[in-house]
Structures are given as C-alpha cells and as structure tokens.
Amino acid sequence: MKKIVLITGASKGIGKALAQKMLSKSYFVIGTSRSQNFDFKHKNFFPLALDLSNSRSITNAHQDIFTKFDKINILINNAGIGPDLDTLNPKRDFLNATFDVNVSGTVFFTEPLIKLIPENGMVLNISSKMGSVEVCEKTDAVAYRMSKSALNMYTKILSNRLEKKIRVASIHPGWVKTNITESSLENARLSPEQSAQNIYNFLKSDFKNGTFWDSERGIMLHW
Ligand SMILES: NC(=O)c1ccc[n+]([C@@H]2O[C@H](COP(=O)([O-])OP(=O)(O)OC[C@H]3O[C@@H](n4cnc5c(N)ncnc54)[C@H](OP(=O)(O)O)[C@@H]3O)[C@@H](O)[C@H]2O)c1
C-alpha cells in the first residue's frame, strides 16, 4: 500500500517540486492549490482545492479528505505567502493576510487531520530561518518573520503533544528560486528541485521530533 503525503501549495515553487519528488518515489500525493491550476498530472496525484485564508474552503477540503482517504502518512504544510518580503515597515493588511495563511489557516487546516496520521507519521512545516528569533539581526519583513516564528512555536507545541507517535519539524528550505519574491526568482541559490531533494533527504532521515532544520546546509537551526 502506497504511503500518502499531503502537500499544501503544490501548484508551483517548492510545493510543486516536492509533489513531483514524492511521486517519483512512489508516494500517493494529495496536492492543494486555490485555483487548482496544476500543470502536471499523475495517476497517483489527487488535486485538492484549498484557500488557507478562507474557513469555508478549509472545511470543504477536510470533507473531501475524510471522504476519500483514511490516512495521511505525511502532512507537509508548505503553502505560505510573504507580501512584505523586501519591505521595511509593518502594514496591517500585510500582517493580517500573512497570519491568515501562514499561521491561522495552517493551524486550523492541520488540527482535524492529525487523527488521520498513523503512528510513525510526520508533520513538516515549511518555515524559514527568517523566523528564528535567536539569530535575527534584520529589520525587514516584519509580518513574514513573525508568522514563521509563530509557525515554529506551533511546531514545538505539536511536537510536545504528539511525542512518541508522530514526529513534527520546522524546515528552512534554503533560498529558493520561486515567485514568492522577485529577488528570490532572480538571485536565489537553489532551484525548487534542489530544495525538494534536500527536504526529501530530511524526511527520510532519522530526525529528532521537534527539530528546526536548515535543509540547505543540513544543520539544526536556533529557534
Ligand atoms: N523561496 C524561498 O526562498 C523560501 C525560503 C524560505 C521559506 N520559504 C517557504 O516555502 C514555502 C513555499 O514557498 P515558495 O517559495 O515555493 O513560494 P510560491 O512559489 O509563491 O508558492 C507558494 C504556494 O503557496 C500556495 N498558496 C498561496 N496562498 C495560498 C492560500 N491563501 N491558501 C493556500 N495556498 C496558498 C500557492 O498555491 P496557489 O497560488 O495555487 O493557491 C503556492 O503553491 C512557503 O511557506 C515559504 O514561506 C520559501
């Protein structure tokens, strides 16, 4: 029986590359997107509509999942936005929009799914080292940084709650060429495929529950 991985934000960027990596490794992949505009198809790929900023959409996605699947081995919370990346001053609209997707939407999408994750399953939250409180020396991207710090705290809380049953980790995927910002697309070091390979290596490793991991450098990060 194939292992099932659910990846949020699988239409492009890191999420799409991860979906393709997991399909190539014989997983069954449930991939989400708001528009459901996937430019790839696979017999083991199930596309799911999901807008994390919309409670109704989250409920509908849960209904679909519970109707069609009786387990999810790995949940990868990848979907995320960064409207204030490359900007300095906090703006209320950006802060609310960022927290709606990266924090509240991710938490309330995850909670009901935990009962579908069997023993030895995983929850991987795609975070960022920009969310690390301990090493922060910058002043930009207030909403994005705060949202990833909050997501990291959720990782820690879940890892405490699910200890011994499901492993939970936050992953920094490296600086990756995606549309999340223009500067990433132009200047980032990694392709989405390279980042997906690094994340795959991490999920196949014997990682410790409650880890914050830099998958580009292969080292633990400070919270
Ligand atoms: N790129 C980097 O250098 C980098 C570095 C550190 C961390 N990250 C993190 O990596 C993750 C993936 O980012 P990426 O760089 O691959 O960005 P991306 O190319 O912009 O992809 C973002 C994904 O999130 C989905 N998404 C956006 N808004 C959504 C919403 N309201 N509800 C549900 N899904 C939504 C998008 O799907 P649809 O538009 O189809 O809905 C898309 O698949 C994010 O969490 C990001 O913070 C990226």
PDBQT file of the ligand as one rigid body, heavy atoms in Angstrom, charges set to zero:
ROOT
HETATM    1  N1  LIG A 301      11.502  30.591  -1.802  1.00  0.00    +0.000 N 
HETATM    2  C1  LIG A 301      12.275  30.726  -0.728  1.00  0.00    +0.000 C 
HETATM    3  O1  LIG A 301      13.452  31.155  -0.827  1.00  0.00    +0.000 OA
HETATM    4  C2  LIG A 301      11.756  30.343   0.632  1.00  0.00    +0.000 A 
HETATM    5  C3  LIG A 301      12.629  30.495   1.719  1.00  0.00    +0.000 A 
HETATM    6  C4  LIG A 301      12.176  30.135   2.980  1.00  0.00    +0.000 A 
HETATM    7  C5  LIG A 301      10.905  29.640   3.137  1.00  0.00    +0.000 A 
HETATM    8  N2  LIG A 301      10.061  29.507   2.069  1.00  0.00    +0.000 N 
HETATM    9  C6  LIG A 301       8.727  28.961   2.300  1.00  0.00    +0.000 C 
HETATM   10  O2  LIG A 301       8.490  27.926   1.392  1.00  0.00    +0.000 OA
HETATM   11  C7  LIG A 301       7.067  27.778   1.187  1.00  0.00    +0.000 C 
HETATM   12  C8  LIG A 301       6.777  27.682  -0.302  1.00  0.00    +0.000 C 
HETATM   13  O3  LIG A 301       7.102  28.938  -0.883  1.00  0.00    +0.000 OA
HETATM   14  P1  LIG A 301       7.610  29.116  -2.396  1.00  0.00    +0.000 P 
HETATM   15  O4  LIG A 301       8.875  29.880  -2.322  1.00  0.00    +0.000 OA
HETATM   16  O5  LIG A 301       7.540  27.849  -3.133  1.00  0.00    +0.000 OA
HETATM   17  O6  LIG A 301       6.500  30.157  -2.896  1.00  0.00    +0.000 OA
HETATM   18  P2  LIG A 301       5.488  30.153  -4.144  1.00  0.00    +0.000 P 
HETATM   19  O7  LIG A 301       6.166  29.681  -5.379  1.00  0.00    +0.000 OA
HETATM   20  O8  LIG A 301       4.883  31.517  -4.129  1.00  0.00    +0.000 OA
HETATM   21  O9  LIG A 301       4.413  29.062  -3.730  1.00  0.00    +0.000 OA
HETATM   22  C9  LIG A 301       3.513  29.311  -2.680  1.00  0.00    +0.000 C 
HETATM   23  C10 LIG A 301       2.457  28.216  -2.665  1.00  0.00    +0.000 C 
HETATM   24  O10 LIG A 301       1.518  28.561  -1.629  1.00  0.00    +0.000 OA
HETATM   25  C11 LIG A 301       0.196  28.481  -2.174  1.00  0.00    +0.000 C 
HETATM   26  N3  LIG A 301      -0.676  29.491  -1.570  1.00  0.00    +0.000 N 
HETATM   27  C12 LIG A 301      -0.544  30.841  -1.625  1.00  0.00    +0.000 A 
HETATM   28  N4  LIG A 301      -1.574  31.424  -0.982  1.00  0.00    +0.000 NA
HETATM   29  C13 LIG A 301      -2.366  30.433  -0.522  1.00  0.00    +0.000 A 
HETATM   30  C14 LIG A 301      -3.573  30.401   0.204  1.00  0.00    +0.000 A 
HETATM   31  N5  LIG A 301      -4.240  31.520   0.569  1.00  0.00    +0.000 N 
HETATM   32  N6  LIG A 301      -4.115  29.198   0.529  1.00  0.00    +0.000 NA
HETATM   33  C15 LIG A 301      -3.490  28.050   0.150  1.00  0.00    +0.000 A 
HETATM   34  N7  LIG A 301      -2.351  28.009  -0.564  1.00  0.00    +0.000 NA
HETATM   35  C16 LIG A 301      -1.788  29.187  -0.888  1.00  0.00    +0.000 A 
HETATM   36  C17 LIG A 301       0.335  28.702  -3.672  1.00  0.00    +0.000 C 
HETATM   37  O11 LIG A 301      -0.666  27.970  -4.338  1.00  0.00    +0.000 OA
HETATM   38  P3  LIG A 301      -1.869  28.626  -5.181  1.00  0.00    +0.000 P 
HETATM   39  O12 LIG A 301      -1.423  30.008  -5.595  1.00  0.00    +0.000 OA
HETATM   40  O13 LIG A 301      -2.065  27.699  -6.321  1.00  0.00    +0.000 OA
HETATM   41  O14 LIG A 301      -3.024  28.627  -4.238  1.00  0.00    +0.000 OA
HETATM   42  C18 LIG A 301       1.711  28.109  -3.966  1.00  0.00    +0.000 C 
HETATM   43  O15 LIG A 301       1.607  26.760  -4.361  1.00  0.00    +0.000 OA
HETATM   44  C19 LIG A 301       6.429  28.977   1.878  1.00  0.00    +0.000 C 
HETATM   45  O16 LIG A 301       5.913  28.588   3.133  1.00  0.00    +0.000 OA
HETATM   46  C20 LIG A 301       7.584  29.942   2.058  1.00  0.00    +0.000 C 
HETATM   47  O17 LIG A 301       7.395  30.817   3.143  1.00  0.00    +0.000 OA
HETATM   48  C21 LIG A 301      10.463  29.863   0.820  1.00  0.00    +0.000 A 
ENDROOT
TORSDOF 0
